Amino acid sequence: MMILADTAVPAGKQPPGWYQFFSTPMFPLLLAGTVVWLYLLRGKRGPDKQLADRLKDLKRGDRIQTIGGILGTVVEARENDIVVKVDESNNTKIKFARKAIASVIDDDKPAAK
C-alpha cells in the first residue's frame, strides 16, 4: 500500500479523493471486515435455503423436529401451519406454524454423532 502512496504526482496536480482513501490505514481494515462479513453471510445462506425447500415440500408421514425439541409425524400440511402427531398411544396432535419447524428428519441418514 505504501508503494502507491510514494508514487510521484506531477507538479500542480492533486491525486483524486478515492486514491487518498486507498492509502489510509483504514482501507485494509474495511476490506478485511467486508471479506469476513461476506464469508459468514454466504456460509449461512446454503443451509437456510435447504431448510426452506424441505419445509415447502412437507407431506403427510414426514418426521420433523420443532424449534422446541418436539419430535413428531406430519398428519396434515397446510399453507401456513402443520398438524403433527406427537404421541402414538393417545393420538395426540399439535398444530405448529411452519416457521416453528427446525428440521425434517431423514430415517435414511445415519444420526450425526
Number of C-alpha atoms within 10 A of each C-alpha: 11 10 7 11 14 9 8 7 10 8 6 5 7 10 10 8 8 8 12 12 11 15 16 13 11 10 13 13 11 11 11 11 12 12 12 12 12 11 11 11 11 11 11 10 10 10 11 11 11 11 15 14 11 13 19 12 10 18 16 13 14 18 20 22 17 18 12 9 11 12 19 23 22 21 18 16 21 11 8 9 15 24 19 26 20 19 13 10 6 8 8 11 16 13 14 15 13 19 13 13 21 16 17 18 15 11 9 6 7 7 8 4 3
